[in-house]
Amino acid sequence: MPLPALERLARGEPVSALGEHFDTEADSDRPHWRHPRERLGPLTPADAAIWAVLDRWDFADVDGWAQLLADAVEDAPDGRRTAETLRHQLRRLAESDVRADLAAAAELHRGVEFLADLGAVAGEGGGPSVRGVIDFLFRDAAGWHVLGIDPGVAEEDDPWRGRRPGLVLAAWAVRQQLGDWPATVGLFDLATGQLVRADPRRARLAAVAEHFRRVVAAWRAA
């Protein structure tokens, strides 16, 4: 089940279906390769433009986003309006400590796919499995960090935008691969320039798993 759809359901937003069936792995049955985020669900033109920039930006270049954004919206529907909105958001990121941290990282990975079995997360059996993409996974002197990027359009009274459980799932998946917890999970809000961070080791994993199980159960019962 795709994490973005589960997060939308948890916020009370409509979702037509959960999950996607593939005939073959790696989209080899399709005429065009899709970004991992597209395999989790359709992207809006603004989302597609944001990730066209963030997946290519050399963060050491403070203004490196500008030309990438122009290229991303050149042939997009309503590209001028999309560019105007995203220009303000990307400038906030460019001027933030987050960009500086990404530029200084000893190791940086973008668009990292993960799979988290909710049964294993809770220390028991029975799934289901949740698929997601880590926006940024980077390492500095303090260790590894999971960082999400959010447009800041939902759950305005929650600085985590309803995404903290999903980021903890991502951190759990990183621990399974690297053998230790990331030092932090964080979320940067493009709309406000706000960054929130937490220690994933303090999270109650059983509660995180139960959160998503309730979301799935409510969707199936609807």
Secondary structure, DSSP 8 states (H G I E B T S, - for coil): -BHHHHHHHHTT---S------SSGGGTTSSS---HHHHHS---HHHHHHHHHHTT--TTSTTTHHHHHHHHHTTSTTHHHHHHHHHHHHHHHHTSHHHHHHHH-SEEEEEEEEEEEHHHHTTSS---EEEEEEEEEEEETTEEEEEEEE---S-TT-TTTT-HHHHHHHHHHHHHHHSS--SEEEEEETTT--EEEE-GGGS-HHHHHHHHHHHHHHHHH-
